[in-house]
Amino acid sequence: MAVRVEREGAVQVLTMDRPERRNAFDGAMTQALDAALNEFEDDDSVRAAVLTGGPDFFSAGTDIRVWAGEPTERGGPYGIAKRRLGKPLIAAVEGAAVGGGFEIALASTMIVASRTAYFSFPETGLGLVAECGGLFRAPRALPLNVAREMLLTGEQLPAQRAYDLGLVNRLTEPGAAVAEALAIAERIAGHAPIAVRETLRAVEAAYPANDDRRWIDTATAKEGARASADAAEGVAAFLAKRPPRWSGN
């Protein structure tokens, strides 16, 4: 299975499980995460969930050899990027959360990261843009200039600095991110489910109308980048493991 689902009392642990591609998403993995999150949201006995990529990495985003498949009806890109979560989902990050992997973490309710974790947007180095919420969620979660730097340079944000900037809720020692995320999820699961749901709904209600506009802006940026010769060159260069030769076209 591309996504493993385990139960810890009233909490589910969802593990992205495509290690041979560093949990990069193809169409099957998008469908698998969507199905797992649908099950999580539809089962009233589950109060919270933890999303992890395992002990070595979170996710490398889109597998650009095959791409990530079509957006899903309930979740959008990756089965999560446009999902309006009705229950808390905590991302537990060890190692790389890059590109779409970072966007998946940003789409979650909270982020727990170990000191091995790092976050980045490498898209402009491929002639692409962050297509799955990063263009507006990064400036929301980080200081604007830090988000600009990450989106434009592709440089990595280490877990310690991400914690200092408020992106990461809890910072752990290596290997402990899931346990810490589970502790938070279990504490939430012990509270009144209607109160938790309504609190989350009210907090998130500040964003939907604005996000609808931001998704339109993102689609415009995506179309402009993907239609360029530089996008084709960036992907080809990445797959060939050579420096890109940008034309500006």
C-alpha positions in Angstrom: 0.0 0.0 0.0 1.2 3.5 -0.9 -0.3 4.8 2.4 -0.5 2.6 5.5 -3.2 3.2 8.1 -2.8 2.2 11.7 -5.0 2.8 14.7 -3.9 4.0 18.1 -7.1 4.3 20.2 -9.1 7.3 18.8 -6.1 8.4 16.6 -5.1 7.1 13.2 -1.5 7.1 11.9 -1.2 7.5 8.2 2.2 6.6 6.8 3.2 7.5 3.2 5.1 4.4 2.1 6.9 4.8 -1.2 10.5 4.7 0.1 12.1 3.9 -3.2 11.1 7.3 -4.4 11.4 9.2 -1.1 7.6 9.2 -0.9 7.3 11.2 -4.1 3.8 11.1 -5.4 2.5 9.3 -8.4 -1.2 9.0 -9.3 -1.6 5.9 -7.1 -0.2 7.6 -4.1 -2.4 10.6 -4.5 -5.4 8.2 -4.6 -4.2 6.3 -1.6 -3.7 9.4 0.6 -7.1 10.7 -0.5 -8.8 7.4 0.4 -7.0 7.3 3.8 -8.1 10.9 4.6 -11.6 10.2 3.5 -11.8 7.3 5.9 -10.3 9.4 8.7 -12.8 12.2 8.1 -15.8 9.8 7.8 -15.2 7.6 10.8 -16.7 9.4 13.9 -14.7 7.1 16.2 -11.4 8.7 15.0 -10.8 12.1 16.6 -7.4 13.1 15.2 -4.7 11.7 12.9 -0.9 11.8 12.4 0.6 12.0 8.9 4.1 10.7 8.5 6.6 9.5 5.9 8.5 7.2 8.2 11.8 7.6 9.9 14.0 8.8 7.0 12.0 11.4 5.0 8.6 13.0 4.9 8.0 13.4 1.1 9.9 14.6 -1.9 6.6 16.0 -3.4 5.8 15.1 -7.0 7.5 12.3 -8.8 8.3 14.3 -12.0 9.0 11.1 -14.0 5.3 10.3 -13.9 3.7 13.3 -12.1 1.2 13.0 -9.3 -2.1 12.2 -11.1 -5.3 14.1 -11.1 -6.5 16.1 -8.1 -9.2 14.2 -6.2 -12.7 15.4 -5.6 -12.5 15.9 -1.9 -8.8 16.6 -1.4 -7.5 18.2 -4.5 -3.8 17.8 -5.4 -2.1 14.9 -3.5 -5.6 14.2 -2.0 -4.9 16.8 0.6 -3.9 20.3 -0.7 -7.4 21.6 -1.1 -9.0 19.5 1.6 -10.9 21.5 4.3 -10.1 19.3 7.3 -12.9 18.8 9.8 -10.5 17.1 12.3 -6.9 17.8 13.4 -4.2 16.3 11.2 -0.7 16.6 12.5 2.3 16.2 10.1 5.2 14.4 11.8 8.3 15.3 9.7 11.6 13.4 9.7 14.1 14.4 7.0 13.0 16.0 3.8 9.7 17.8 3.2 10.4 19.4 -0.1 8.3 20.8 -2.9 4.9 19.2 -2.7 6.0 17.4 0.5 6.3 20.8 2.2 2.9 21.8 0.7 1.4 18.6 2.2 2.8 19.6 5.7 1.5 23.1 5.2 -2.0 21.7 4.4 -2.0 19.9 7.8 -3.3 21.4 11.0 0.1 21.4 12.8 3.6 20.3 12.2 5.9 18.3 14.5 9.5 17.9 13.2 12.6 16.3 14.4 16.0 18.0 14.2 16.7 16.0 11.0 13.9 17.7 9.2 14.2 20.4 6.6 11.8 22.2 4.3 12.2 23.6 0.8 10.6 24.7 -2.5 12.9 23.6 -5.3 10.4 24.3 -8.1 11.9 27.5 -9.6 15.1 25.4 -10.2 13.0 23.2 -12.4 11.3 26.0 -14.3 8.1 25.4 -12.3 6.2 27.1 -9.4 4.9 25.7 -6.1 1.5 24.6 -7.5 -0.3 23.1 -4.5 -0.8 25.9 -2.0 2.8 26.9 -1.2 2.5 30.2 -2.9 0.0 31.4 -0.3 0.4 29.1 2.6 4.1 29.7 3.1 3.7 33.5 3.5 0.8 32.7 5.9 2.9 30.4 8.0 6.2 32.2 7.8 7.4 35.8 7.8 6.9 37.2 4.3 10.5 37.7 3.4 11.4 34.2 4.6 8.7 32.7 2.4 9.8 34.8 -0.6 13.4 33.7 -0.1 12.4 30.0 0.1 10.1 30.2 -2.9 12.6 32.1 -5.1 15.9 30.5 -4.1 14.9 26.9 -3.3 17.2 27.0 -0.2 16.4 24.7 2.7 14.9 25.8 6.0 16.3 23.6 8.8 13.9 22.3 11.4 15.4 24.4 14.2 14.9 27.7 12.3 11.4 26.5 11.3 10.6 26.0 14.9 12.1 29.4 15.9 9.9 31.1 13.2 6.8 29.4 14.4 6.2 27.1 11.4 6.9 24.0 13.5 4.8 23.4 16.6 7.1 21.0 18.4 10.8 20.1 17.8 12.0 16.6 18.7 15.2 14.5 18.7 15.6 12.3 15.6 13.1 9.5 15.4 10.7 11.0 17.9 8.5 13.1 15.7 5.7 10.5 15.4 5.6 9.9 19.1 5.4 13.6 19.9 2.7 14.1 17.2 0.8 11.1 18.7 0.9 12.7 22.1 -0.6 15.9 20.8 -3.3 14.0 18.8 -4.2 11.8 21.8 -4.6 14.9 24.0 -6.9 16.5 21.4 -8.8 13.2 21.1 -9.4 13.3 24.8 -11.3 16.6 24.5 -15.0 17.0 23.4 -15.2 16.2 19.7 -17.9 18.7 18.9 -15.9 21.5 20.6 -12.7 20.5 18.8 -14.5 20.4 15.4 -16.2 23.7 15.9 -12.9 25.3 17.1 -11.1 24.1 14.0 -14.0 25.2 11.8 -14.0 28.7 13.2 -10.2 29.1 13.0 -10.2 27.9 9.4 -13.2 30.0 8.4 -10.9 33.1 8.1 -9.3 31.6 5.0 -11.6 29.8 2.5 -12.8 32.8 0.5 -9.3 34.2 0.3 -8.0 30.8 -0.6 -10.4 30.5 -3.5 -8.7 33.6 -5.0 -5.3 32.3 -4.2 -5.9 29.0 -6.0 -6.9 31.0 -9.1 -3.6 33.0 -8.8 -1.7 29.8 -8.4 -3.3 28.3 -11.5 -2.3 31.3 -13.5 1.3 31.0 -12.3 1.3 27.3 -12.9 0.0 27.7 -16.5 2.6 30.4 -17.3 5.5 28.3 -15.9 4.5 25.0 -17.3 3.9 26.4 -20.8 7.5 27.8 -20.9 10.5 26.2 -22.7 12.3 26.6 -19.4 9.9 24.2 -17.6 10.6 21.5 -20.2 14.3 22.2 -19.9 14.3 22.2 -16.1 12.6 18.8 -15.8 14.8 17.3 -18.6 17.9 18.6 -16.8 16.8 17.2 -13.5 16.1 13.8 -14.9 19.4 13.8 -16.8 21.2 15.0 -13.7 22.8 18.0 -15.5 22.7 21.8 -15.0 19.7 23.4 -16.8 20.3 25.7 -19.7 17.7 28.4 -19.3 16.4 30.3 -22.4 14.0 32.6 -20.6 11.2 31.4 -23.0 
